Amino acid sequence: MALAPNASHSPVLLLLGFSRSSIPDSLLFLLFLALLTTILGNVTLVLLISRDSRLHSPTYSLRRLSVVDLGLSTVTLPQLLVHLASDYPAVPAARCLTQFFFFYAFGVTGTLVIAVMALDRYVAICDPLHYALVMNRQLCACLLALSWVVSTVHTMLYVGLLLPLYWAGDTEGNVNVSHFFCDHRPLLRASCSDIHSNELAIFLEGGFLMLVPCPLIVLSYALIGATILCLPSAAGRRAASTCGSHLTMAGFLYGTIIWVYFQPPSQTSWDQDMVAAVMYTSITPLANPFVYSLCNKDVKDILCRLCRQGRVDS
């Protein structure tokens, strides 16, 4: 593939994600500013679980998920707000790759942590007598550490494939990227290099990474569903409601990721990619603390107790 005369490894990237939107920037700024409650919700949950020793059981890998969601929101939302408030949404190549690295590291870790939580919930419901023996702290720590290791290696591979690429700038040397953060697909579309190796990595290595946790989550919840059917009606309905909400969130997250990254580029549009990206970078991290914590009796009891103490102290 012939390169443009002004092609460069390290251009200035213009993230023009919402420039084609008919919604005013001021309204978009207020909407995404409201989504910053994602950070508040996840910080509250992390502090709550860290504060009370009763929530330190391996069941509460929820704290790890909250840390991941907190990181994911911090990587994308503040920069988006700055760009909506500015007329020149420029990002140097080095900062763009840094955002890309942390976004993928947190994002992939989050999908793997959800798979670990599904396995944990399966053991807790289907084999409660052996739960403490099977899902002990050492095993949970190893599974969560493995999630970070796999995520980091996966992200370094993708960064390594991006580094050799060239981007052709405009007359001022800027490269227009039709997205609101430095994501893989938009960066590849903006490149003037041969991107076949990158596309192959997405479908093969990325697809394999999705194929491992997805069946684990589906199988875990299928076995949980079979066990719930044998429970008394009241307990069964309560467990079914809780697990149903968890499975919905997992399906929502994996569904949007598969929609964006594993469809042929010709089958996706700019609008669809943007909507899906908002879902898994903002909506899902915002919903997770409410879905996973408000469905948990221990977390609700401790939160209510702290609120009562606060009213008494005041």
Buried (B, 14 or more C-beta within 10 A) or exposed (E): EEEEEBBBEEBBBBBBBBEEEEEEBEEBBEEBBEBBEBBEBBBBBBEBBEEBEEBEBBBBBBBBBBBBBBBBBBBBBEBBBEBBEEEEBBBEBEBBBBBBBBBBBBBBBBBBBBBBBBBBBBBBBBBEEEBEEBBEEEBBEEBBEEBBEBBBEBBEBBBEBBEEBBBBBEEEEBBBBBBBBBBBBBBBBBBBBEBEEBBEBBEEBBEEBBEEBBEBBBEBBEBBBEBBEEBEEEEBEBBBEBBBBBBEBBBBBBEBBBBBBEEEEEEBEEEEBBEBBBBBBBBBBBBBBEBBBEBBEBBEEBBEEEEEEEEEEE
